[in-house]
Amino acid sequence: MKAVTFISPDAPCRTEQTKTPHPADREVVVEVKAAALNRRDYWIKKGIYKGSQFPCIPGSDGSGIVKEVGKDVDEKWLNKPVIINPGINWGRNNDFHSKDFKILGLPDQGTFAQYVGVPAENIFPKPSEWTFEKAAALPLAGLTAYRALFTRGGLQAGDKVLITGAGGGVSSFLIKFAVASNADVYVTSSSEKKIKKAVYLGAKKGVFYTETNWEEELKKDAGEFDLIIDSAAGEGFEKLLSLLRIGGRIVIYGGTAGKINDLIAAKIFWKQATILGSTMGSPEDFSKMLDFVTTQKIDPEIDKIFPMEDAELAFKHMENQEQFGKIVIKIADFPY
């Protein structure tokens, strides 16, 4: 089979011939039709993601058709179009993942290939009205957004929500999910284009986090927030506390801005604030997320689609940080 391969840190990725996987017990092999990039794949490519190893076939997001089933797997899955949940070995507790939890694409072979083997419990029927490209754009980012907003953040209709760093795959789902839940949504970004896009999707307003007193401008217009979803951390985190109402919640699912330094504890306890961490999501979260997007008729926001042979260009596009939504790789031609 053909697969996109990372050979060494920072080297251009290649499309190479490699061995086709076969299913182990309780596994299936999916013929991948479309995959999608995540920031995780980019960090692996750079060689700075924890546990990075080379060569490797990356990719956590994918959708395709089940072509082979292993022992103890119902044969009804054969030739069915599916979407893959990339969180493997979550465990039995919905509140947190097990020590054996891992994400598809490292250390196991990922979805940037014509075929991928995954546990049978990690496949779900593809929404019938979606293309494989739309389905591939959903899993990791949609799951992360759903758990952060609902399972961890406890979002309710009428909540005032701030989403930091509008533009990426997760944030695009956060905006759509929160708007669909009748929340009042505000965003931060460094890009006027991305703020305009967020407003188009239903956000009330956006501010530039690159400006010195952005939090004062936002507080003047919006007041204080019930829920803040943050992917940055870093020095700007303290400003989020100033925007939080008494009894409010902050959910952190990333740390692109680095360490949180000089945090004043009184700003947390005097506001009775709840600060929560969130990563990916459980199988229950994934199932609920699929039901949510289907019921609410929410389509993934796709920024651009690249053919498999242009995977390196797809990563360059991500590196330029100009995208709004998901970057998709078309693995194979298929009928709609």
C-alpha positions in Angstrom: 0.0 0.0 0.0 1.0 3.7 -0.3 1.5 5.7 2.8 2.7 9.2 3.8 5.9 8.6 5.9 8.0 10.8 8.2 11.6 9.8 7.7 13.4 12.2 10.1 12.6 15.4 12.0 11.9 18.4 9.7 12.5 16.3 6.6 9.9 16.5 3.8 7.3 13.7 4.2 7.3 11.1 1.5 4.6 8.9 -0.2 6.1 5.4 -0.2 5.1 1.8 -0.6 4.9 -0.1 2.6 3.3 -3.3 4.0 -0.5 -3.5 4.2 -1.7 -4.3 7.7 -3.9 -7.3 8.6 -6.3 -7.3 11.5 -5.4 -8.8 14.8 -8.1 -10.3 17.1 -10.9 -7.8 17.7 -9.5 -5.5 15.0 -10.6 -4.3 11.6 -8.7 -3.0 8.6 -10.1 0.2 7.1 -9.5 1.2 3.5 -8.9 4.9 4.2 -10.6 7.3 1.8 -9.7 10.6 3.5 -7.6 11.7 6.5 -7.1 15.0 8.2 -4.2 16.9 9.8 -4.0 17.8 13.5 -1.4 20.0 15.2 -0.2 16.7 16.8 0.9 15.4 13.4 2.8 18.7 12.8 4.7 18.4 16.2 5.5 14.7 15.4 6.9 15.8 12.0 9.1 18.4 13.8 10.4 15.7 16.1 9.3 17.5 19.3 6.1 15.6 20.2 6.7 13.3 23.2 7.5 9.8 22.0 8.2 10.8 18.4 10.0 8.1 16.5 11.1 7.7 12.9 10.2 6.5 10.4 6.5 6.6 11.1 3.2 6.8 9.4 1.2 9.6 11.1 -2.5 10.5 11.1 -5.2 10.3 13.8 -8.3 11.3 11.7 -9.7 9.1 9.1 -12.7 7.7 7.3 -13.1 4.8 4.9 -14.6 1.4 4.3 -14.0 -1.7 6.4 -12.2 -4.3 4.2 -11.2 -7.0 6.6 -12.2 -8.1 10.1 -10.3 -10.0 12.7 -11.4 -12.8 15.0 -14.3 -11.9 17.3 -15.5 -9.1 15.1 -19.0 -9.1 13.6 -18.8 -9.5 9.9 -21.6 -7.0 9.4 -18.9 -4.3 9.4 -17.4 -5.6 6.1 -17.7 -3.0 3.3 -19.4 -0.5 5.7 -18.4 3.2 5.5 -17.0 4.2 8.9 -15.4 7.0 10.9 -12.5 6.2 13.2 -12.3 7.3 16.9 -8.6 7.9 17.3 -8.5 7.5 21.0 -7.4 3.9 21.8 -7.7 2.1 25.1 -9.5 4.9 26.9 -10.6 2.5 29.7 -13.8 2.0 31.7 -14.0 5.3 33.5 -15.6 8.2 31.5 -14.0 10.8 33.8 -10.4 10.1 32.8 -8.4 7.8 30.5 -6.4 4.7 31.5 -2.6 4.5 31.7 -2.8 2.5 28.4 -4.5 5.3 26.5 -2.9 6.2 23.2 -3.8 8.2 20.1 -3.8 6.7 16.6 -0.8 7.7 14.5 1.9 7.3 17.1 3.2 4.8 18.2 0.8 2.8 16.0 0.5 3.3 12.2 -1.8 6.2 11.4 -4.4 7.1 8.8 -2.1 8.7 6.2 -2.1 5.5 4.3 -4.4 3.5 2.1 -5.1 1.0 4.9 -5.0 1.2 8.7 -5.8 -1.4 11.4 -7.8 -0.3 14.4 -9.7 -1.9 17.2 -13.2 -2.7 16.2 -14.6 -0.7 19.1 -13.0 2.4 17.6 -15.1 2.4 14.4 -18.6 4.1 14.1 -20.9 4.3 11.1 -20.1 7.3 8.9 -23.0 9.8 8.8 -24.8 8.8 5.6 -25.1 12.3 4.2 -21.4 13.2 4.7 -18.6 12.7 2.2 -15.5 10.8 3.4 -13.7 14.1 3.6 -16.2 15.6 6.0 -16.1 12.5 8.1 -12.3 12.5 8.2 -12.3 16.2 9.4 -14.4 15.4 12.5 -12.8 12.8 14.9 -9.9 14.3 17.0 -10.9 17.9 16.8 -14.6 17.3 17.2 -14.1 14.9 20.1 -11.8 17.4 21.9 -14.2 20.2 21.4 -17.2 18.2 22.6 -15.6 17.0 25.8 -14.1 20.4 26.6 -17.5 22.1 26.2 -20.0 19.6 27.5 -18.4 16.8 29.5 -15.8 19.0 31.3 -17.2 22.5 30.8 -20.8 21.8 31.5 -22.1 24.2 28.8 -25.7 25.3 29.2 -28.0 27.2 26.9 -27.6 30.9 27.6 -24.0 30.6 28.9 -21.5 33.3 27.9 -18.5 31.5 26.4 -15.1 32.7 25.4 -13.0 30.6 23.0 -9.4 31.5 22.6 -7.3 31.2 19.4 -10.1 31.0 16.8 -9.0 29.4 13.6 -7.8 25.9 14.2 -9.8 22.7 13.8 -10.8 22.4 17.5 -11.8 26.0 17.8 -14.0 25.8 14.7 -15.9 23.0 16.3 -16.1 24.8 19.6 -17.7 27.8 17.9 -20.2 25.7 16.0 -21.1 23.5 19.0 -21.5 26.4 21.4 -23.6 28.4 18.9 -25.8 25.4 18.2 -26.3 25.1 22.0 -27.7 28.7 22.2 -24.7 30.1 24.0 -23.4 33.6 23.5 -19.9 33.1 21.9 -16.9 35.4 21.8 -13.4 34.6 20.5 -9.9 35.8 20.5 -7.5 35.6 17.5 -4.4 37.3 16.0 -6.2 37.5 12.6 -8.9 39.8 11.4 -9.9 37.3 8.7 -10.3 34.5 11.4 -12.4 36.8 13.6 -14.7 37.7 10.7 -15.1 34.0 10.0 -15.9 33.2 13.6 -18.6 36.0 13.6 -19.9 34.5 10.3 -20.3 31.2 12.1 -22.3 32.8 14.9 -19.8 34.4 17.4 -20.9 37.8 18.8 -17.5 39.4 18.6 -13.8 38.7 18.5 -10.7 40.7 19.8 -7.0 40.6 18.9 -5.1 38.9 21.7 -2.0 40.6 20.3 -3.2 43.9 21.6 -2.0 45.0 25.1 -5.4 45.5 26.8 -7.5 43.1 24.8 -9.2 41.7 27.9 -10.4 45.2 29.0 -12.0 45.7 25.5 -13.7 42.4 25.7 -14.9 42.9 29.2 -16.4 46.3 28.3 -18.4 44.8 25.4 -19.3 41.3 26.8 -18.9 41.5 30.6 -17.8 38.4 32.5 -17.9 34.8 31.2 -19.5 31.7 32.5 -17.1 29.4 30.6 -13.8 29.9 28.9 -12.2 27.3 26.7 -8.4 27.8 26.3 -5.8 26.2 24.1 -2.9 28.5 24.8 -2.1 28.8 28.6 1.1 30.9 28.8 1.3 34.5 30.1 -2.1 35.5 28.8 -3.9 33.0 31.1 -4.1 35.4 34.0 -6.2 37.7 31.8 -8.7 34.9 31.4 -9.2 34.9 35.2 -10.1 38.6 35.1 -12.8 37.8 32.5 -14.3 35.0 34.5 -17.5 35.5 36.5 -17.7 34.3 40.1 -18.3 30.6 40.0 -17.2 30.4 36.4 -15.2 27.6 34.7 -12.0 27.5 32.6 -11.3 24.4 30.5 -7.7 24.0 29.2 -7.1 21.5 26.3 -3.7 22.8 25.0 -0.7 24.9 25.9 0.6 26.4 22.7 1.8 29.6 24.5 3.8 27.6 27.1 3.9 27.7 30.8 1.6 29.7 33.1 3.8 31.8 35.2 3.2 34.1 38.2 -0.4 33.0 38.7 -2.0 34.7 41.7 -4.0 32.1 43.7 -6.4 34.7 45.1 -7.7 35.3 41.6 -8.8 31.7 41.6 -10.2 31.2 45.1 -11.9 34.6 45.5 -13.9 33.8 42.3 -14.7 30.3 43.4 -13.3 29.4 39.9 -13.1 25.9 38.5 -10.1 25.2 36.3 -10.3 21.9 34.4 -8.0 20.0 32.1 -9.4 18.1 29.1 -7.8 15.8 26.5 -9.5 14.0 23.6 -12.6 12.1 25.0 -14.0 8.8 25.9 -15.9 6.4 23.6 -19.1 7.7 25.3 -18.1 11.3 24.4 -17.4 10.2 20.8 -20.8 8.6 20.4 -22.6 11.6 21.9 -20.6 13.9 19.7 -21.7 12.0 16.6 -25.3 12.2 17.7 -24.9 15.9 18.4 -23.5 16.8 15.0 -26.0 14.7 13.2 -29.0 16.0 15.2 -27.8 19.7 15.0 -26.8 19.2 11.3 -23.3 20.6 12.0 -20.8 20.2 9.2 -17.0 20.2 9.9 -15.3 23.4 8.7 -12.9 22.3 6.0 -10.2 24.8 5.0 -8.5 23.0 2.2 -8.2 19.5 0.6 -4.9 18.1 -0.6 -4.2 14.9 -2.6 -2.1 12.3 -0.8 1.0 13.1 -3.0 0.9 16.7 -1.8 1.0 15.9 1.9 4.1 18.1 2.4 2.2 21.1 1.0 -0.6 20.3 3.5 1.9 20.6 6.4 3.3 23.8 4.9 -0.2 25.2 4.9 -0.7 24.3 8.5 2.7 25.8 9.4 1.7 29.1 7.9 -1.3 29.2 10.3 -3.6 30.7 7.7 -6.2 28.0 7.9 -9.7 28.2 9.5 -10.9 24.7 10.2 -9.5 21.4 9.1 -6.9 20.5 6.5 -7.9 17.3 4.8 -5.8 14.8 2.8 -7.6 12.8 0.1 -6.2 9.3 0.2 -8.1 7.7 -2.6 -10.7 8.5 -5.3 -14.2 7.4 -4.4 -17.8 7.8 -5.6 -20.1 10.1 -3.7 
